[in-house]
Amino acid sequence: MAESRSNSQGLPPTVGVHMKCCNVYVYAKPNAQKDAYVGWCPKCARQVRLRIVSEGGSNSRFFEAN
Ligand SMILES: [Zn+2]
């Protein structure tokens, strides 16, 4: 419980992302601005960026990257 949960948005530290390009799952982490999750495909090094919506967004922790 050492992890601080001071962020009122309750953002998960990582989210699972399905990379359609190579059909693999990767974990994306919030960027420094906490406005998007970023991750990279381990196979083709494609970058994925997922905007974090603070209001009215879905609660899904899993995303698909096209
Ligand atoms: Zn890929």
N, CA, C, O and the ligand as a Tripos MOL2 file, in Angstrom:
@<TRIPOS>MOLECULE
protein
  265   263    67     0     0
PROTEIN
NO_CHARGES

@<TRIPOS>ATOM
      1 N           0.8210   -1.2040    0.0000 N.3       1 MET1
      2 CA          0.0000    0.0000    0.0000 C.3       1 MET1
      3 C           0.8560    1.2560    0.0000 C.2       1 MET1
      4 O           0.3690    2.3440    0.3070 O.2       1 MET1
      5 N           2.1120    1.1110   -0.3380 N.am      2 ALA2
      6 CA          2.9940    2.2640   -0.3680 C.3       2 ALA2
      7 C           2.6770    3.1870   -1.5410 C.2       2 ALA2
      8 O           2.9970    4.3750   -1.5250 O.2       2 ALA2
      9 N           2.0470    2.6160   -2.5460 N.am      3 GLU3
     10 CA          1.7140    3.4250   -3.7110 C.3       3 GLU3
     11 C           0.7060    4.4990   -3.3430 C.2       3 GLU3
     12 O          -0.3480    4.2120   -2.7750 O.2       3 GLU3
     13 N           1.0340    5.7120   -3.6670 N.am      4 SER4
     14 CA          0.1220    6.8080   -3.3940 C.3       4 SER4
     15 C          -1.0170    6.8100   -4.4060 C.2       4 SER4
     16 O          -0.8120    6.6400   -5.6080 O.2       4 SER4
     17 N          -2.1870    7.0030   -3.8950 N.am      5 ARG5
     18 CA         -3.3300    7.0950   -4.8030 C.3       5 ARG5
     19 C          -3.9110    8.5010   -4.7240 C.2       5 ARG5
     20 O          -5.1280    8.6840   -4.6840 O.2       5 ARG5
     21 N          -3.0410    9.4680   -4.7030 N.am      6 SER6
     22 CA         -3.4910   10.8380   -4.5510 C.3       6 SER6
     23 C          -4.2140   11.3450   -5.8040 C.2       6 SER6
     24 O          -4.9480   12.3320   -5.7550 O.2       6 SER6
     25 N          -3.9960   10.6650   -6.9030 N.am      7 ASN7
     26 CA         -4.6390   11.1000   -8.1310 C.3       7 ASN7
     27 C          -6.1360   10.8220   -8.0440 C.2       7 ASN7
     28 O          -6.5610    9.6690   -7.9710 O.2       7 ASN7
     29 N          -6.9140   11.8720   -8.0530 N.am      8 SER8
     30 CA         -8.3470   11.7170   -7.8770 C.3       8 SER8
     31 C          -8.9960   11.0060   -9.0560 C.2       8 SER8
     32 O         -10.1000   10.4740   -8.9390 O.2       8 SER8
     33 N          -8.3020   10.9980  -10.1940 N.am      9 GLN9
     34 CA         -8.8710   10.3210  -11.3450 C.3       9 GLN9
     35 C          -8.7800    8.8150  -11.1930 C.2       9 GLN9
     36 O          -9.4660    8.0730  -11.8950 O.2       9 GLN9
     37 N          -7.9390    8.3620  -10.2810 N.am     10 GLY10
     38 CA         -7.8130    6.9440  -10.0570 C.3      10 GLY10
     39 C          -7.2850    6.2030  -11.2650 C.2      10 GLY10
     40 O          -7.7220    5.0920  -11.5640 O.2      10 GLY10
     41 N          -6.3650    6.8040  -11.9420 N.am     11 LEU11
     42 CA         -5.8330    6.1670  -13.1390 C.3      11 LEU11
     43 C          -5.0580    4.9090  -12.7830 C.2      11 LEU11
     44 O          -4.2170    4.9270  -11.8840 O.2      11 LEU11
     45 N          -5.3350    3.8350  -13.4740 N.am     12 PRO12
     46 CA         -4.5180    2.6460  -13.2550 C.3      12 PRO12
     47 C          -3.1000    2.9040  -13.7440 C.2      12 PRO12
     48 O          -2.9090    3.6380  -14.7140 O.2      12 PRO12
     49 N          -2.1030    2.3160  -13.0930 N.am     13 PRO13
     50 CA         -0.7020    2.5660  -13.4750 C.3      13 PRO13
     51 C          -0.3900    2.0850  -14.8810 C.2      13 PRO13
     52 O           0.4770    2.6400  -15.5570 O.2      13 PRO13
     53 N          -1.0830    1.0770  -15.3090 N.am     14 THR14
     54 CA         -0.8960    0.5940  -16.6760 C.3      14 THR14
     55 C          -2.2380    0.1330  -17.2160 C.2      14 THR14
     56 O          -3.1520   -0.1980  -16.4620 O.2      14 THR14
     57 N          -2.3350    0.1200  -18.5240 N.am     15 VAL15
     58 CA         -3.5220   -0.4480  -19.1550 C.3      15 VAL15
     59 C          -3.0630   -1.4310  -20.2250 C.2      15 VAL15
     60 O          -2.0300   -1.2410  -20.8670 O.2      15 VAL15
     61 N          -3.8330   -2.4610  -20.3950 N.am     16 GLY16
     62 CA         -3.5120   -3.4300  -21.4370 C.3      16 GLY16
     63 C          -4.0120   -2.9310  -22.7740 C.2      16 GLY16
     64 O          -5.1260   -2.4200  -22.8880 O.2      16 GLY16
     65 N          -3.1850   -3.0830  -23.7690 N.am     17 VAL17
     66 CA         -3.5630   -2.6370  -25.1120 C.3      17 VAL17
     67 C          -3.3550   -3.7780  -26.0900 C.2      17 VAL17
     68 O          -2.3030   -4.4160  -26.1210 O.2      17 VAL17
     69 N          -4.3710   -4.0130  -26.8760 N.am     18 HIS18
     70 CA         -4.2460   -5.0230  -27.9160 C.3      18 HIS18
     71 C          -3.7230   -4.3750  -29.1760 C.2      18 HIS18
     72 O          -4.4030   -3.5490  -29.7860 O.2      18 HIS18
     73 N          -2.5100   -4.7460  -29.5710 N.am     19 MET19
     74 CA         -1.9200   -4.1950  -30.7820 C.3      19 MET19
     75 C          -2.3800   -5.0430  -31.9580 C.2      19 MET19
     76 O          -1.9490   -6.1800  -32.1440 O.2      19 MET19
     77 N          -3.2670   -4.4520  -32.7420 N.am     20 LYS20
     78 CA         -3.7980   -5.2050  -33.8770 C.3      20 LYS20
     79 C          -2.7280   -5.4660  -34.9330 C.2      20 LYS20
     80 O          -2.8040   -6.4380  -35.6850 O.2      20 LYS20
     81 N          -1.7280   -4.5810  -34.9790 N.am     21 CYS21
     82 CA         -0.7060   -4.7160  -36.0200 C.3      21 CYS21
     83 C          -0.0200   -6.0700  -35.9460 C.2      21 CYS21
     84 O           0.2520   -6.6890  -36.9740 O.2      21 CYS21
     85 N           0.2610   -6.5340  -34.7250 N.am     22 CYS22
     86 CA          0.9960   -7.7870  -34.5550 C.3      22 CYS22
     87 C           0.2310   -8.7820  -33.6890 C.2      22 CYS22
     88 O           0.7460   -9.8450  -33.3440 O.2      22 CYS22
     89 N          -1.0110   -8.4220  -33.3410 N.am     23 ASN23
     90 CA         -1.8430   -9.3050  -32.5380 C.3      23 ASN23
     91 C          -1.1770   -9.6860  -31.2130 C.2      23 ASN23
     92 O          -1.1280  -10.8580  -30.8380 O.2      23 ASN23
     93 N          -0.6750   -8.6830  -30.5280 N.am     24 VAL24
     94 CA         -0.0720   -8.9240  -29.2250 C.3      24 VAL24
     95 C          -0.6400   -7.9180  -28.2220 C.2      24 VAL24
     96 O          -1.1450   -6.8580  -28.5910 O.2      24 VAL24
     97 N          -0.5400   -8.2810  -26.9550 N.am     25 TYR25
     98 CA         -0.9400   -7.3630  -25.8970 C.3      25 TYR25
     99 C           0.2850   -6.7060  -25.2920 C.2      25 TYR25
    100 O           1.3030   -7.3520  -25.0440 O.2      25 TYR25
    101 N           0.1640   -5.4180  -25.0620 N.am     26 VAL26
    102 CA          1.2470   -4.6970  -24.3980 C.3      26 VAL26
    103 C           0.6340   -3.8740  -23.2800 C.2      26 VAL26
    104 O          -0.5850   -3.7120  -23.2090 O.2      26 VAL26
    105 N           1.4870   -3.3570  -22.4100 N.am     27 TYR27
    106 CA          1.0190   -2.4600  -21.3640 C.3      27 TYR27
    107 C           1.4520   -1.0460  -21.6920 C.2      27 TYR27
    108 O           2.6080   -0.7920  -22.0320 O.2      27 TYR27
    109 N           0.5110   -0.1390  -21.5840 N.am     28 ALA28
    110 CA          0.8060    1.2660  -21.8110 C.3      28 ALA28
    111 C           0.7650    1.9950  -20.4770 C.2      28 ALA28
    112 O          -0.0430    1.6760  -19.6040 O.2      28 ALA28
    113 N           1.6460    2.9770  -20.3310 N.am     29 LYS29
    114 CA          1.7250    3.7480  -19.0880 C.3      29 LYS29
    115 C           1.3540    5.1990  -19.3490 C.2      29 LYS29
    116 O           1.5260    5.6910  -20.4640 O.2      29 LYS29
    117 N           0.8520    5.8840  -18.3400 N.am     30 PRO30
    118 CA          0.5430    7.3040  -18.5200 C.3      30 PRO30
    119 C           1.8150    8.1000  -18.8140 C.2      30 PRO30
    120 O           2.8780    7.8170  -18.2620 O.2      30 PRO30
    121 N           1.6950    9.0780  -19.6730 N.am     31 ASN31
    122 CA          2.8450    9.9510  -19.9440 C.3      31 ASN31
    123 C           2.9900   10.9620  -18.8140 C.2      31 ASN31
    124 O           2.2080   10.9710  -17.8630 O.2      31 ASN31
    125 N           3.9890   11.8000  -18.9340 N.am     32 ALA32
    126 CA          4.2820   12.7570  -17.8640 C.3      32 ALA32
    127 C           3.1230   13.7130  -17.6090 C.2      32 ALA32
    128 O           2.8980   14.1460  -16.4790 O.2      32 ALA32
    129 N           2.4030   14.0300  -18.6510 N.am     33 GLN33
    130 CA          1.2800   14.9720  -18.5070 C.3      33 GLN33
    131 C           0.0220   14.2840  -17.9960 C.2      33 GLN33
    132 O          -0.9640   14.9410  -17.6640 O.2      33 GLN33
    133 N           0.0630   12.9670  -17.9370 N.am     34 LYS34
    134 CA         -1.1010   12.1920  -17.4880 C.3      34 LYS34
    135 C          -2.3290   12.4620  -18.3530 C.2      34 LYS34
    136 O          -3.4680   12.3930  -17.8890 O.2      34 LYS34
    137 N          -2.0690   12.7670  -19.6090 N.am     35 ASP35
    138 CA         -3.2230   12.9760  -20.4850 C.3      35 ASP35
    139 C          -3.3470   11.8790  -21.5260 C.2      35 ASP35
    140 O          -4.2680   11.8900  -22.3440 O.2      35 ASP35
    141 N          -2.4310   10.9460  -21.4960 N.am     36 ALA36
    142 CA         -2.5050    9.8480  -22.4470 C.3      36 ALA36
    143 C          -1.6570    8.6840  -21.9510 C.2      36 ALA36
    144 O          -0.6830    8.8640  -21.2200 O.2      36 ALA36
    145 N          -2.0510    7.5040  -22.3640 N.am     37 TYR37
    146 CA         -1.2110    6.3320  -22.1250 C.3      37 TYR37
    147 C          -0.3680    6.1150  -23.3710 C.2      37 TYR37
    148 O          -0.8350    6.2800  -24.4980 O.2      37 TYR37
    149 N           0.8660    5.7460  -23.1450 N.am     38 VAL38
    150 CA          1.7360    5.4710  -24.2800 C.3      38 VAL38
    151 C           2.3670    4.0950  -24.0970 C.2      38 VAL38
    152 O           2.6730    3.6710  -22.9820 O.2      38 VAL38
    153 N           2.5480    3.4200  -25.2110 N.am     39 GLY39
    154 CA          3.1690    2.1080  -25.1910 C.3      39 GLY39
    155 C           3.7400    1.8150  -26.5610 C.2      39 GLY39
    156 O           3.4770    2.5370  -27.5230 O.2      39 GLY39
    157 N           4.5140    0.7650  -26.6450 N.am     40 TRP40
    158 CA          5.1450    0.4190  -27.9080 C.3      40 TRP40
    159 C           4.9400   -1.0540  -28.2010 C.2      40 TRP40
    160 O           5.0090   -1.9050  -27.3150 O.2      40 TRP40
    161 N           4.6890   -1.3250  -29.4540 N.am     41 CYS41
    162 CA          4.5750   -2.7150  -29.8850 C.3      41 CYS41
    163 C           5.9600   -3.3520  -29.8130 C.2      41 CYS41
    164 O           6.9250   -2.8060  -30.3500 O.2      41 CYS41
    165 N           6.0610   -4.5030  -29.1520 N.am     42 PRO42
    166 CA          7.3780   -5.1500  -29.0130 C.3      42 PRO42
    167 C           7.8820   -5.7550  -30.3140 C.2      42 PRO42
    168 O           9.0650   -6.0720  -30.4380 O.2      42 PRO42
    169 N           7.0050   -5.9120  -31.2620 N.am     43 LYS43
    170 CA          7.4210   -6.5820  -32.5040 C.3      43 LYS43
    171 C           7.8110   -5.5960  -33.5910 C.2      43 LYS43
    172 O           8.8240   -5.7780  -34.2650 O.2      43 LYS43
    173 N           7.0080   -4.5510  -33.7630 N.am     44 CYS44
    174 CA          7.2980   -3.6330  -34.8650 C.3      44 CYS44
    175 C           7.6090   -2.2250  -34.3600 C.2      44 CYS44
    176 O           7.8160   -1.3070  -35.1540 O.2      44 CYS44
    177 N           7.6410   -2.0570  -33.0230 N.am     45 ALA45
    178 CA          8.0360   -0.7830  -32.4070 C.3      45 ALA45
    179 C           7.0800    0.3530  -32.7240 C.2      45 ALA45
    180 O           7.4240    1.5260  -32.5730 O.2      45 ALA45
    181 N           5.8930    0.0080  -33.1580 N.am     46 ARG46
    182 CA          4.8890    1.0290  -33.4020 C.3      46 ARG46
    183 C           4.4730    1.6400  -32.0640 C.2      46 ARG46
    184 O           4.3000    0.9340  -31.0710 O.2      46 ARG46
    185 N           4.3200    2.9400  -32.0560 N.am     47 GLN47
    186 CA          3.9020    3.5950  -30.8200 C.3      47 GLN47
    187 C           2.3870    3.7140  -30.7900 C.2      47 GLN47
    188 O           1.7420    4.0000  -31.7990 O.2      47 GLN47
    189 N           1.8470    3.4880  -29.6170 N.am     48 VAL48
    190 CA          0.4160    3.6660  -29.4390 C.3      48 VAL48
    191 C           0.2030    4.7320  -28.3890 C.2      48 VAL48
    192 O           0.9260    4.7950  -27.3940 O.2      48 VAL48
    193 N          -0.7830    5.5600  -28.6140 N.am     49 ARG49
    194 CA         -1.0690    6.6650  -27.7100 C.3      49 ARG49
    195 C          -2.5720    6.6920  -27.4860 C.2      49 ARG49
    196 O          -3.3560    6.7660  -28.4320 O.2      49 ARG49
    197 N          -2.9570    6.6290  -26.2180 N.am     50 LEU50
    198 CA         -4.3740    6.5880  -25.8960 C.3      50 LEU50
    199 C          -4.7260    7.7740  -25.0240 C.2      50 LEU50
    200 O          -4.2190    7.9090  -23.9100 O.2      50 LEU50
    201 N          -5.5720    8.6120  -25.5160 N.am     51 ARG51
    202 CA         -5.9640    9.7900  -24.7490 C.3      51 ARG51
    203 C          -6.7250    9.3880  -23.5050 C.2      51 ARG51
    204 O          -7.6040    8.5280  -23.5580 O.2      51 ARG51
    205 N          -6.3930   10.0020  -22.3970 N.am     52 ILE52
    206 CA         -7.1140    9.7570  -21.1580 C.3      52 ILE52
    207 C          -8.2300   10.7900  -21.0520 C.2      52 ILE52
    208 O          -7.9880   11.9970  -21.0470 O.2      52 ILE52
    209 N          -9.4350   10.2930  -20.9710 N.am     53 VAL53
    210 CA        -10.5770   11.1850  -20.8290 C.3      53 VAL53
    211 C         -10.9820   11.2120  -19.3660 C.2      53 VAL53
    212 O         -11.3650   10.1890  -18.7970 O.2      53 VAL53
    213 N         -10.8960   12.3850  -18.7660 N.am     54 SER54
    214 CA        -11.1400   12.4780  -17.3250 C.3      54 SER54
    215 C         -12.6200   12.5080  -16.9930 C.2      54 SER54
    216 O         -13.0150   12.1420  -15.8860 O.2      54 SER54
    217 N         -13.4330   12.9360  -17.9280 N.am     55 GLU55
    218 CA        -14.8580   13.0280  -17.6410 C.3      55 GLU55
    219 C         -15.6660   12.2370  -18.6570 C.2      55 GLU55
    220 O         -15.4990   12.3920  -19.8670 O.2      55 GLU55
    221 N         -16.5300   11.3980  -18.1480 N.am     56 GLY56
    222 CA        -17.4360   10.6910  -19.0330 C.3      56 GLY56
    223 C         -16.7730    9.6150  -19.8630 C.2      56 GLY56
    224 O         -17.3830    9.0640  -20.7790 O.2      56 GLY56
    225 N         -15.5320    9.3160  -19.5470 N.am     57 GLY57
    226 CA        -14.8550    8.2730  -20.3010 C.3      57 GLY57
    227 C         -15.2780    6.8960  -19.8370 C.2      57 GLY57
    228 O         -15.9310    6.7430  -18.8050 O.2      57 GLY57
    229 N         -14.9100    5.9360  -20.5840 N.am     58 SER58
    230 CA        -15.2250    4.5810  -20.1820 C.3      58 SER58
    231 C         -14.2890    4.1550  -19.0580 C.2      58 SER58
    232 O         -13.2060    4.7130  -18.8810 O.2      58 SER58
    233 N         -14.7210    3.1850  -18.3270 N.am     59 ASN59
    234 CA        -13.8820    2.6860  -17.2370 C.3      59 ASN59
    235 C         -13.0160    1.5230  -17.6850 C.2      59 ASN59
    236 O         -12.3410    0.8820  -16.8800 O.2      59 ASN59
    237 N         -13.0480    1.2690  -18.9590 N.am     60 SER60
    238 CA        -12.3030    0.1250  -19.4520 C.3      60 SER60
    239 C         -10.8070    0.3060  -19.2240 C.2      60 SER60
    240 O         -10.2590    1.3920  -19.4100 O.2      60 SER60
    241 N         -10.1760   -0.7580  -18.8280 N.am     61 ARG61
    242 CA         -8.7340   -0.7220  -18.6600 C.3      61 ARG61
    243 C          -8.0420   -1.3740  -19.8460 C.2      61 ARG61
    244 O          -6.8200   -1.5210  -19.8680 O.2      61 ARG61
    245 N          -8.8220   -1.7520  -20.8060 N.am     62 PHE62
    246 CA         -8.2350   -2.3920  -21.9790 C.3      62 PHE62
    247 C          -8.6220   -1.6200  -23.2200 C.2      62 PHE62
    248 O          -9.7560   -1.1640  -23.3650 O.2      62 PHE62
    249 N          -7.6720   -1.4860  -24.0970 N.am     63 PHE63
    250 CA         -7.8990   -0.6970  -25.2890 C.3      63 PHE63
    251 C          -7.3940   -1.4680  -26.5000 C.2      63 PHE63
    252 O          -6.6130   -2.4140  -26.4000 O.2      63 PHE63
    253 N          -7.8790   -1.0140  -27.6420 N.am     64 GLU64
    254 CA         -7.3750   -1.6040  -28.8760 C.3      64 GLU64
    255 C          -6.6950   -0.5090  -29.6750 C.2      64 GLU64
    256 O          -7.2010    0.6080  -29.7860 O.2      64 GLU64
    257 N          -5.5530   -0.8430  -30.2220 N.am     65 ALA65
    258 CA         -4.8310    0.0860  -31.0720 C.3      65 ALA65
    259 C          -4.9690   -0.3540  -32.5070 C.2      65 ALA65
    260 O          -4.7400   -1.5190  -32.8330 O.2      65 ALA65
    261 N          -5.3380    0.5590  -33.3550 N.am     66 ASN66
    262 CA         -5.4990    0.2140  -34.7640 C.3      66 ASN66
    263 C          -4.1670    0.2600  -35.5000 C.2      66 ASN66
    264 O          -4.1170   -0.0040  -36.7010 O.2      66 ASN66
    265 ZN          3.2310   -4.3380  -34.1960 Zn       67 ZN67
@<TRIPOS>BOND
     1     1     2 1
     2     2     3 1
     3     3     4 2
     4     3     5 am
     5     5     6 1
     6     6     7 1
     7     7     8 2
     8     7     9 am
     9     9    10 1
    10    10    11 1
    11    11    12 2
    12    11    13 am
    13    13    14 1
    14    14    15 1
    15    15    16 2
    16    15    17 am
    17    17    18 1
    18    18    19 1
    19    19    20 2
    20    19    21 am
    21    21    22 1
    22    22    23 1
    23    23    24 2
    24    23    25 am
    25    25    26 1
    26    26    27 1
    27    27    28 2
    28    27    29 am
    29    29    30 1
    30    30    31 1
    31    31    32 2
    32    31    33 am
    33    33    34 1
    34    34    35 1
    35    35    36 2
    36    35    37 am
    37    37    38 1
    38    38    39 1
    39    39    40 2
    40    39    41 am
    41    41    42 1
    42    42    43 1
    43    43    44 2
    44    43    45 am
    45    45    46 1
    46    46    47 1
    47    47    48 2
    48    47    49 am
    49    49    50 1
    50    50    51 1
    51    51    52 2
    52    51    53 am
    53    53    54 1
    54    54    55 1
    55    55    56 2
    56    55    57 am
    57    57    58 1
    58    58    59 1
    59    59    60 2
    60    59    61 am
    61    61    62 1
    62    62    63 1
    63    63    64 2
    64    63    65 am
    65    65    66 1
    66    66    67 1
    67    67    68 2
    68    67    69 am
    69    69    70 1
    70    70    71 1
    71    71    72 2
    72    71    73 am
    73    73    74 1
    74    74    75 1
    75    75    76 2
    76    75    77 am
    77    77    78 1
    78    78    79 1
    79    79    80 2
    80    79    81 am
    81    81    82 1
    82    82    83 1
    83    83    84 2
    84    83    85 am
    85    85    86 1
    86    86    87 1
    87    87    88 2
    88    87    89 am
    89    89    90 1
    90    90    91 1
    91    91    92 2
    92    91    93 am
    93    93    94 1
    94    94    95 1
    95    95    96 2
    96    95    97 am
    97    97    98 1
    98    98    99 1
    99    99   100 2
   100    99   101 am
   101   101   102 1
   102   102   103 1
   103   103   104 2
   104   103   105 am
   105   105   106 1
   106   106   107 1
   107   107   108 2
   108   107   109 am
   109   109   110 1
   110   110   111 1
   111   111   112 2
   112   111   113 am
   113   113   114 1
   114   114   115 1
   115   115   116 2
   116   115   117 am
   117   117   118 1
   118   118   119 1
   119   119   120 2
   120   119   121 am
   121   121   122 1
   122   122   123 1
   123   123   124 2
   124   123   125 am
   125   125   126 1
   126   126   127 1
   127   127   128 2
   128   127   129 am
   129   129   130 1
   130   130   131 1
   131   131   132 2
   132   131   133 am
   133   133   134 1
   134   134   135 1
   135   135   136 2
   136   135   137 am
   137   137   138 1
   138   138   139 1
   139   139   140 2
   140   139   141 am
   141   141   142 1
   142   142   143 1
   143   143   144 2
   144   143   145 am
   145   145   146 1
   146   146   147 1
   147   147   148 2
   148   147   149 am
   149   149   150 1
   150   150   151 1
   151   151   152 2
   152   151   153 am
   153   153   154 1
   154   154   155 1
   155   155   156 2
   156   155   157 am
   157   157   158 1
   158   158   159 1
   159   159   160 2
   160   159   161 am
   161   161   162 1
   162   162   163 1
   163   163   164 2
   164   163   165 am
   165   165   166 1
   166   166   167 1
   167   167   168 2
   168   167   169 am
   169   169   170 1
   170   170   171 1
   171   171   172 2
   172   171   173 am
   173   173   174 1
   174   174   175 1
   175   175   176 2
   176   175   177 am
   177   177   178 1
   178   178   179 1
   179   179   180 2
   180   179   181 am
   181   181   182 1
   182   182   183 1
   183   183   184 2
   184   183   185 am
   185   185   186 1
   186   186   187 1
   187   187   188 2
   188   187   189 am
   189   189   190 1
   190   190   191 1
   191   191   192 2
   192   191   193 am
   193   193   194 1
   194   194   195 1
   195   195   196 2
   196   195   197 am
   197   197   198 1
   198   198   199 1
   199   199   200 2
   200   199   201 am
   201   201   202 1
   202   202   203 1
   203   203   204 2
   204   203   205 am
   205   205   206 1
   206   206   207 1
   207   207   208 2
   208   207   209 am
   209   209   210 1
   210   210   211 1
   211   211   212 2
   212   211   213 am
   213   213   214 1
   214   214   215 1
   215   215   216 2
   216   215   217 am
   217   217   218 1
   218   218   219 1
   219   219   220 2
   220   219   221 am
   221   221   222 1
   222   222   223 1
   223   223   224 2
   224   223   225 am
   225   225   226 1
   226   226   227 1
   227   227   228 2
   228   227   229 am
   229   229   230 1
   230   230   231 1
   231   231   232 2
   232   231   233 am
   233   233   234 1
   234   234   235 1
   235   235   236 2
   236   235   237 am
   237   237   238 1
   238   238   239 1
   239   239   240 2
   240   239   241 am
   241   241   242 1
   242   242   243 1
   243   243   244 2
   244   243   245 am
   245   245   246 1
   246   246   247 1
   247   247   248 2
   248   247   249 am
   249   249   250 1
   250   250   251 1
   251   251   252 2
   252   251   253 am
   253   253   254 1
   254   254   255 1
   255   255   256 2
   256   255   257 am
   257   257   258 1
   258   258   259 1
   259   259   260 2
   260   259   261 am
   261   261   262 1
   262   262   263 1
   263   263   264 2
@<TRIPOS>SUBSTRUCTURE
     1 MET1         2 RESIDUE 1 A MET
     2 ALA2         6 RESIDUE 1 A ALA
     3 GLU3        10 RESIDUE 1 A GLU
     4 SER4        14 RESIDUE 1 A SER
     5 ARG5        18 RESIDUE 1 A ARG
     6 SER6        22 RESIDUE 1 A SER
     7 ASN7        26 RESIDUE 1 A ASN
     8 SER8        30 RESIDUE 1 A SER
     9 GLN9        34 RESIDUE 1 A GLN
    10 GLY10       38 RESIDUE 1 A GLY
    11 LEU11       42 RESIDUE 1 A LEU
    12 PRO12       46 RESIDUE 1 A PRO
    13 PRO13       50 RESIDUE 1 A PRO
    14 THR14       54 RESIDUE 1 A THR
    15 VAL15       58 RESIDUE 1 A VAL
    16 GLY16       62 RESIDUE 1 A GLY
    17 VAL17       66 RESIDUE 1 A VAL
    18 HIS18       70 RESIDUE 1 A HIS
    19 MET19       74 RESIDUE 1 A MET
    20 LYS20       78 RESIDUE 1 A LYS
    21 CYS21       82 RESIDUE 1 A CYS
    22 CYS22       86 RESIDUE 1 A CYS
    23 ASN23       90 RESIDUE 1 A ASN
    24 VAL24       94 RESIDUE 1 A VAL
    25 TYR25       98 RESIDUE 1 A TYR
    26 VAL26      102 RESIDUE 1 A VAL
    27 TYR27      106 RESIDUE 1 A TYR
    28 ALA28      110 RESIDUE 1 A ALA
    29 LYS29      114 RESIDUE 1 A LYS
    30 PRO30      118 RESIDUE 1 A PRO
    31 ASN31      122 RESIDUE 1 A ASN
    32 ALA32      126 RESIDUE 1 A ALA
    33 GLN33      130 RESIDUE 1 A GLN
    34 LYS34      134 RESIDUE 1 A LYS
    35 ASP35      138 RESIDUE 1 A ASP
    36 ALA36      142 RESIDUE 1 A ALA
    37 TYR37      146 RESIDUE 1 A TYR
    38 VAL38      150 RESIDUE 1 A VAL
    39 GLY39      154 RESIDUE 1 A GLY
    40 TRP40      158 RESIDUE 1 A TRP
    41 CYS41      162 RESIDUE 1 A CYS
    42 PRO42      166 RESIDUE 1 A PRO
    43 LYS43      170 RESIDUE 1 A LYS
    44 CYS44      174 RESIDUE 1 A CYS
    45 ALA45      178 RESIDUE 1 A ALA
    46 ARG46      182 RESIDUE 1 A ARG
    47 GLN47      186 RESIDUE 1 A GLN
    48 VAL48      190 RESIDUE 1 A VAL
    49 ARG49      194 RESIDUE 1 A ARG
    50 LEU50      198 RESIDUE 1 A LEU
    51 ARG51      202 RESIDUE 1 A ARG
    52 ILE52      206 RESIDUE 1 A ILE
    53 VAL53      210 RESIDUE 1 A VAL
    54 SER54      214 RESIDUE 1 A SER
    55 GLU55      218 RESIDUE 1 A GLU
    56 GLY56      222 RESIDUE 1 A GLY
    57 GLY57      226 RESIDUE 1 A GLY
    58 SER58      230 RESIDUE 1 A SER
    59 ASN59      234 RESIDUE 1 A ASN
    60 SER60      238 RESIDUE 1 A SER
    61 ARG61      242 RESIDUE 1 A ARG
    62 PHE62      246 RESIDUE 1 A PHE
    63 PHE63      250 RESIDUE 1 A PHE
    64 GLU64      254 RESIDUE 1 A GLU
    65 ALA65      258 RESIDUE 1 A ALA
    66 ASN66      262 RESIDUE 1 A ASN
    67 ZN67       265 GROUP 0 **** ****
